[in-house]
Amino acid sequence: MKIVKLFIIHGKEAVDGVIKDGSITEIEGDNWQENHIISLCYYLKDHYKDQPLLQQITYTHQIEGACVLFAKHGDVIFLNRTMIYHQSLEKSGTFIMPDDLTPAQQESLLLMKEMLKDFQRINICYDIEIEDGIINNAWLDSGYTKDATKVIDTYLQQQASKGKTTK
């Protein structure tokens, strides 16, 4: 059974020679146990060919580090971290955000709220900086709740107050 392992909300930089600002790409995996990095590497075989840094991502990289490279490219990444524990389904995931969101990405984030409405926990990693090879970032966590998508609104309000959401 195929499942969506990652979502990419594209930014204003061209991908495969096309500007896809705000469009959402779903990257599927073969099953719940397949590592996210494997799904991403399969996707990269045919996409982002014009991005040499992203093309260096391999199966041996940590998925979070690979996603930071996408964020630095201007894309939003959502890692579907849903797991099956003892026959129960815990839906959770993590957004990794670029420095600035385009208006189209903001709209797509609001669309993602509907797509993720049954998730119990959503985290947002943002204000990412790499210093001496160490990744530092700010973090928002919905906690376990019936309306985990509210954290997206909190993030957008926070970024709007910093003037970081309309470039």
C-alpha distance (Angstrom), angle and dihedral (degrees) to the residues before:
residue distance angle dihedral
M1 . . .
K2 3.80 . .
I3 3.80 117.4 .
V4 3.79 132.6 -177.0
K5 3.80 107.4 -104.6
L6 3.82 98.8 173.5
F7 3.77 140.0 12.9
I8 3.79 123.2 -154.7
I9 3.80 120.1 -158.8
H10 3.78 100.5 -162.6
G11 3.78 122.0 -134.4
K12 3.79 131.8 -149.1
E13 3.82 95.4 -74.2
A14 3.80 116.7 99.6
V15 3.80 118.3 -101.6
D16 3.78 116.9 -161.6
G17 3.80 87.8 -10.2
V18 3.82 93.9 -55.0
I19 3.79 130.1 100.0
K20 3.80 105.3 -129.3
D21 3.82 98.1 174.2
G22 3.80 108.7 176.5
S23 3.79 96.9 0.9
I24 3.79 116.0 132.9
T25 3.79 120.9 -133.5
E26 3.80 120.3 -165.4
I27 3.80 117.3 -150.2
E28 3.77 112.9 -159.5
G29 3.76 132.1 -155.7
D30 3.78 129.3 -157.9
N31 3.80 96.0 -116.5
W32 3.82 146.1 -13.8
Q33 3.80 92.2 -86.4
E34 3.82 96.8 54.2
N35 3.79 110.5 109.1
H36 3.80 116.1 -115.1
I37 3.80 91.2 -127.1
I38 3.81 90.8 59.5
S39 3.81 91.5 53.2
L40 3.81 90.4 47.1
C41 3.82 93.2 49.3
Y42 3.81 91.2 51.2
Y43 3.81 88.2 52.1
L44 3.81 92.5 48.3
K45 3.81 91.3 56.5
D46 3.81 88.0 75.6
H47 3.81 103.8 22.5
Y48 3.81 140.6 56.5
K49 3.81 88.9 25.2
D50 3.82 88.7 151.7
Q51 3.84 91.5 58.3
P52 3.82 107.8 80.0
L53 3.81 94.4 -175.0
L54 3.81 93.2 53.6
Q55 3.80 90.0 45.4
Q56 3.82 88.4 61.4
I57 3.82 91.5 66.0
T58 3.80 110.3 113.4
Y59 3.79 138.4 -179.5
T60 3.81 89.7 -94.4
H61 3.82 94.7 63.2
Q62 3.78 123.3 97.7
I63 3.81 109.5 -108.2
E64 3.81 93.0 -129.8
G65 3.81 92.0 55.8
A66 3.80 90.9 48.0
C67 3.80 90.3 50.4
V68 3.80 91.0 51.8
L69 3.82 87.4 59.7
F70 3.81 89.3 54.6
A71 3.82 90.0 48.8
K72 3.81 89.9 51.3
H73 3.82 86.5 52.3
G74 3.82 87.7 57.1
D75 3.80 100.0 -101.8
V76 3.80 128.8 126.8
I77 3.81 113.9 -132.7
F78 3.79 126.2 -162.2
L79 3.80 117.0 -164.4
N80 3.78 111.5 -155.9
R81 3.80 101.0 -142.5
T82 3.80 95.0 176.6
M83 3.77 110.7 148.4
I84 3.76 135.8 -172.0
Y85 3.80 112.5 -129.6
H86 3.78 118.9 -178.9
Q87 3.82 93.2 -28.5
S88 3.83 93.8 -48.8
L89 3.76 122.9 111.1
E90 3.80 118.6 -134.6
K91 3.80 109.1 -170.5
S92 3.78 113.6 -154.7
G93 3.77 139.2 142.0
T94 3.78 147.8 169.5
F95 3.79 131.1 -126.4
I96 3.81 117.5 -149.9
M97 3.79 108.3 -159.5
P98 3.80 133.8 -154.2
D99 3.81 120.9 -127.9
D100 3.82 91.9 -97.8
L101 3.79 133.6 17.6
T102 3.77 124.1 -139.2
P103 3.82 118.1 -134.8
A104 3.82 88.4 -108.4
Q105 3.82 90.8 53.8
Q106 3.81 89.9 50.2
E107 3.81 90.1 54.0
S108 3.80 90.7 48.2
L109 3.81 90.9 51.0
L110 3.78 88.0 56.4
L111 3.83 89.3 50.4
M112 3.80 88.7 50.4
K113 3.81 88.6 58.6
E114 3.80 88.3 68.2
M115 3.81 91.8 45.3
L116 3.82 90.9 51.5
K117 3.81 98.5 39.3
D118 3.81 93.1 119.5
F119 3.81 94.7 51.0
Q120 3.80 115.4 114.9
R121 3.82 97.2 -157.6
I122 3.80 133.7 26.4
N123 3.79 126.5 177.8
I124 3.79 127.3 -167.1
C125 3.80 122.3 -153.7
Y126 3.83 112.1 -164.0
D127 3.82 145.4 149.0
I128 3.79 86.7 51.3
E129 3.78 118.4 -171.5
I130 3.78 129.8 175.8
E131 3.78 114.4 -149.2
D132 3.80 121.4 175.2
G133 3.81 89.4 -19.4
I134 3.82 93.2 -52.8
I135 3.81 118.8 118.9
N136 3.80 114.4 -138.1
N137 3.78 123.0 -177.1
A138 3.78 147.4 155.3
W139 3.80 118.8 -109.8
L140 3.80 138.1 -152.6
D141 3.79 120.4 -168.7
S142 3.79 125.2 -169.5
G143 3.79 90.9 -158.1
Y144 3.81 116.0 -144.2
T145 3.78 105.8 -45.1
K146 3.79 142.5 137.5
D147 3.82 90.7 -114.1
A148 3.79 103.7 43.0
T149 3.82 90.9 152.1
K150 3.82 90.3 75.3
V151 3.80 86.2 82.3
I152 3.83 87.1 70.4
D153 3.82 89.9 58.8
T154 3.80 90.2 47.4
Y155 3.80 90.6 51.7
L156 3.83 93.9 47.6
Q157 3.81 91.9 48.4
Q158 3.79 91.0 48.2
Q159 3.80 92.5 49.3
A160 3.83 92.2 45.8
S161 3.80 89.6 54.7
K162 3.83 88.0 54.7
G163 3.82 91.2 46.7
K164 3.81 91.0 -118.9
T165 3.80 102.7 124.6
T166 3.78 109.0 69.4
K167 3.79 108.2 53.7
